[in-house]
């Protein structure tokens, strides 16, 4: 999909250096993927301590 964006050149240049992206498209894709991943991790963290798991790790790891 083609989209026209007004991104400050300095910001884009710095992001390309930091990520070692070769193209503007590559750095934009990288940024979007990181935003999505960060959001998914935060959603998982919200469940911390709220799910009761009755798991015996020794059995799962085949320990006797």
BALUMDO-122487 format. One record per residue: residue in one letter; x, z, y of N, C-alpha, C in turn. Coordinates in Angstrom, 1 decimal. Atoms other than C-alpha are relative to their C-alpha. Example, Ala and Ser with C-alpha at 12.3 -4.5 7.8 and 13.67 -1.06 7.14 Angstrom:
// BALUMDO-122487
+------+--------+--------+--------+--------+--------+--------+--------+--------+--------+
| type |   n_px |   n_pz |   n_py |  ca_px |  ca_pz |  ca_py |   c_px |   c_pz |   c_py |
+------+--------+--------+--------+--------+--------+--------+--------+--------+--------+
|    A |    0.9 |    0.0 |   -1.2 |   12.3 |    7.8 |   -4.5 |    0.9 |    0.0 |    1.2 |
|    S |   -0.9 |    0.0 |   -1.1 |   13.7 |    7.1 |   -1.1 |   -0.8 |    0.8 |    1.1 |
+------+--------+--------+--------+--------+--------+--------+--------+--------+--------+
END
This chain:
// BALUMDO-122487
+------+--------+--------+--------+--------+--------+--------+--------+--------+--------+
| type |   n_px |   n_pz |   n_py |  ca_px |  ca_pz |  ca_py |   c_px |   c_pz |   c_py |
+------+--------+--------+--------+--------+--------+--------+--------+--------+--------+
|    X |    0.8 |    0.0 |   -1.2 |    0.0 |    0.0 |    0.0 |    0.9 |    0.0 |    1.2 |
|    X |   -0.8 |    0.1 |   -1.3 |    1.4 |   -0.9 |    3.4 |   -0.7 |    0.9 |    1.0 |
|    X |    0.5 |   -0.9 |   -1.1 |    1.0 |    1.6 |    6.2 |    1.0 |    0.0 |    1.1 |
|    X |   -0.9 |   -0.1 |   -1.2 |    2.4 |    1.8 |    9.7 |    0.1 |    1.4 |    0.4 |
|    X |   -0.2 |   -1.4 |   -0.4 |    3.9 |    5.1 |   10.6 |    0.9 |    0.1 |    1.2 |
|    X |   -0.8 |   -0.2 |   -1.1 |    5.4 |    6.4 |   13.8 |    0.8 |    1.3 |   -0.3 |
|    X |   -0.8 |   -1.2 |    0.4 |    8.2 |    8.7 |   12.5 |    1.3 |    0.0 |    0.9 |
|    X |   -1.2 |   -0.1 |   -0.8 |   11.0 |    9.9 |   14.8 |    1.2 |   -0.5 |   -0.8 |
|    X |   -1.1 |    0.6 |    0.7 |   14.1 |    7.9 |   13.9 |    1.1 |    1.1 |   -0.4 |
|    X |   -1.0 |   -1.0 |    0.3 |   16.4 |   11.0 |   14.0 |   -0.4 |    0.8 |   -1.3 |
|    X |    0.6 |   -0.7 |    1.2 |   14.1 |   12.8 |   11.5 |    0.2 |   -0.8 |   -1.3 |
|    X |   -0.1 |    0.8 |    1.1 |   14.0 |    9.9 |    9.2 |    1.5 |   -0.2 |   -0.5 |
|    X |   -1.4 |    0.2 |    0.3 |   17.8 |    9.3 |    9.4 |    0.6 |    1.2 |   -0.7 |
|    X |   -0.5 |   -1.3 |    0.6 |   18.5 |   13.0 |    8.6 |   -0.5 |    0.1 |   -1.4 |
|    X |    0.6 |   -0.2 |    1.3 |   16.1 |   13.0 |    5.7 |    0.7 |   -1.0 |   -1.0 |
|    X |   -0.7 |    1.0 |    0.9 |   17.8 |    9.8 |    4.3 |    1.4 |    0.5 |   -0.4 |
|    X |   -1.3 |   -0.5 |    0.3 |   21.2 |   11.5 |    4.5 |   -0.1 |    1.1 |   -1.0 |
|    X |    0.2 |   -1.2 |    0.9 |   20.0 |   14.7 |    2.9 |   -0.3 |   -0.3 |   -1.4 |
|    X |    0.5 |    0.4 |    1.3 |   18.2 |   13.0 |    0.1 |    0.9 |   -1.1 |   -0.7 |
|    X |   -0.8 |    1.2 |    0.4 |   20.7 |   10.1 |   -0.2 |   -0.8 |   -1.1 |   -0.4 |
|    X |    0.9 |    1.1 |    0.3 |   17.8 |    7.8 |   -0.2 |    0.6 |   -1.3 |    0.7 |
|    X |   -0.5 |    1.3 |   -0.5 |   18.7 |    4.1 |    0.3 |   -0.9 |   -0.7 |    0.9 |
|    X |    1.0 |    0.7 |   -0.8 |   15.5 |    3.0 |    1.9 |   -1.0 |    1.0 |    0.6 |
|    X |    1.0 |   -0.8 |   -0.7 |   12.8 |    4.4 |    4.2 |   -1.1 |    0.3 |   -1.0 |
|    X |    1.1 |   -0.2 |    1.0 |   10.2 |    3.9 |    1.4 |    0.4 |    1.1 |   -1.0 |
|    X |   -0.5 |   -1.0 |    1.0 |   12.4 |    5.9 |   -1.0 |   -0.1 |    1.4 |    0.5 |
|    X |    0.0 |   -1.4 |   -0.6 |   12.7 |    8.9 |    1.4 |   -1.4 |    0.5 |    0.2 |
|    X |    1.4 |   -0.4 |   -0.2 |    8.9 |    8.9 |    2.1 |   -0.6 |    0.4 |   -1.3 |
|    X |    0.5 |   -0.3 |    1.3 |    8.1 |    8.8 |   -1.6 |    0.5 |    1.4 |   -0.5 |
|    X |   -0.7 |   -1.2 |    0.4 |   10.6 |   11.6 |   -2.2 |   -0.7 |    1.2 |    0.7 |
|    X |    0.6 |   -1.0 |   -0.8 |    9.0 |   13.7 |    0.6 |   -1.4 |    0.3 |   -0.6 |
|    X |    1.3 |   -0.2 |    0.5 |    5.5 |   13.2 |   -0.7 |   -0.1 |    0.6 |   -1.4 |
|    X |   -0.1 |   -0.6 |    1.3 |    6.4 |   14.0 |   -4.3 |    0.4 |    1.5 |    0.1 |
|    X |   -0.4 |   -1.4 |   -0.2 |    8.1 |   17.2 |   -3.1 |   -1.1 |    0.9 |    0.6 |
|    X |    1.2 |   -0.8 |   -0.5 |    5.0 |   18.3 |   -1.1 |   -1.0 |    0.3 |   -1.1 |
|    X |    1.0 |   -0.2 |    1.1 |    2.8 |   17.8 |   -4.1 |    0.5 |    1.0 |   -1.0 |
|    X |   -0.6 |   -0.9 |    0.9 |    5.2 |   19.6 |   -6.4 |    0.0 |    1.5 |    0.5 |
|    X |    0.0 |   -1.3 |   -0.6 |    5.5 |   22.5 |   -4.0 |   -1.4 |    0.6 |    0.0 |
|    X |    1.4 |   -0.5 |    0.0 |    1.7 |   22.8 |   -3.7 |   -0.4 |    0.4 |   -1.4 |
|    X |    0.4 |   -0.4 |    1.4 |    1.3 |   22.8 |   -7.5 |    0.7 |    1.3 |   -0.5 |
|    X |   -0.7 |   -1.2 |    0.3 |    3.9 |   25.5 |   -7.9 |   -0.6 |    1.2 |    0.6 |
|    X |    0.7 |   -1.1 |   -0.7 |    2.2 |   27.6 |   -5.3 |   -1.3 |    0.4 |   -0.7 |
|    X |    1.2 |   -0.2 |    0.7 |   -1.1 |   27.2 |   -7.1 |    0.2 |    0.8 |   -1.3 |
|    X |   -0.3 |   -0.7 |    1.3 |    0.5 |   28.4 |  -10.4 |    0.4 |    1.4 |    0.4 |
|    X |   -0.5 |   -1.4 |   -0.4 |    2.1 |   31.4 |   -8.6 |   -1.2 |    0.9 |    0.4 |
|    X |    1.2 |   -0.7 |   -0.4 |   -1.4 |   32.4 |   -7.4 |   -0.6 |    0.7 |   -1.3 |
|    X |    0.6 |   -0.5 |    1.2 |   -2.3 |   33.1 |  -11.1 |    0.9 |    1.2 |   -0.6 |
|    X |   -1.0 |   -1.1 |    0.5 |    0.7 |   35.6 |  -11.6 |   -0.8 |    1.3 |   -0.1 |
|    X |    0.6 |   -1.3 |    0.2 |   -0.6 |   38.7 |  -13.1 |   -1.5 |    0.0 |   -0.2 |
|    X |    1.5 |    0.1 |    0.1 |   -4.2 |   37.5 |  -13.4 |   -0.4 |   -0.5 |   -1.4 |
|    X |    0.3 |    0.6 |    1.4 |   -4.0 |   35.9 |  -16.9 |    0.6 |    0.9 |   -1.0 |
|    X |   -0.5 |   -0.9 |    1.1 |   -3.8 |   38.2 |  -19.9 |    0.4 |   -0.9 |   -1.2 |
|    X |   -0.5 |    0.8 |    1.2 |   -1.7 |   36.6 |  -22.6 |    0.4 |    1.0 |   -1.1 |
|    X |   -0.3 |   -0.9 |    1.2 |   -1.6 |   38.3 |  -26.0 |    0.9 |   -0.8 |   -0.9 |
|    X |   -1.0 |    0.8 |    0.7 |    1.6 |   36.6 |  -27.2 |    1.1 |    0.9 |   -0.5 |
|    X |   -1.1 |   -0.6 |    0.6 |    4.2 |   37.9 |  -29.6 |    1.2 |   -1.0 |    0.0 |
|    X |   -1.1 |    0.9 |   -0.1 |    7.4 |   36.2 |  -28.6 |    0.9 |   -0.1 |   -1.2 |
|    X |   -0.8 |    0.0 |    1.2 |    9.2 |   37.2 |  -31.7 |   -0.6 |   -1.0 |   -1.1 |
|    X |    0.7 |    0.9 |    1.0 |    6.6 |   35.3 |  -33.9 |    0.2 |   -1.4 |    0.5 |
|    X |   -0.2 |    1.4 |   -0.5 |    6.8 |   32.3 |  -31.6 |    1.4 |   -0.5 |   -0.2 |
|    X |   -1.4 |    0.4 |    0.1 |   10.6 |   32.2 |  -31.8 |    0.5 |    0.1 |   -1.5 |
|    X |   -0.3 |   -0.1 |    1.4 |   10.4 |   32.7 |  -35.6 |    1.1 |    1.1 |   -0.3 |
|    X |   -0.9 |   -1.1 |    0.2 |   12.3 |   36.0 |  -35.4 |   -0.7 |    1.0 |   -1.0 |
|    X |    0.5 |   -0.9 |    0.9 |   11.9 |   38.6 |  -38.1 |    0.4 |    1.4 |    0.3 |
+------+--------+--------+--------+--------+--------+--------+--------+--------+--------+
END
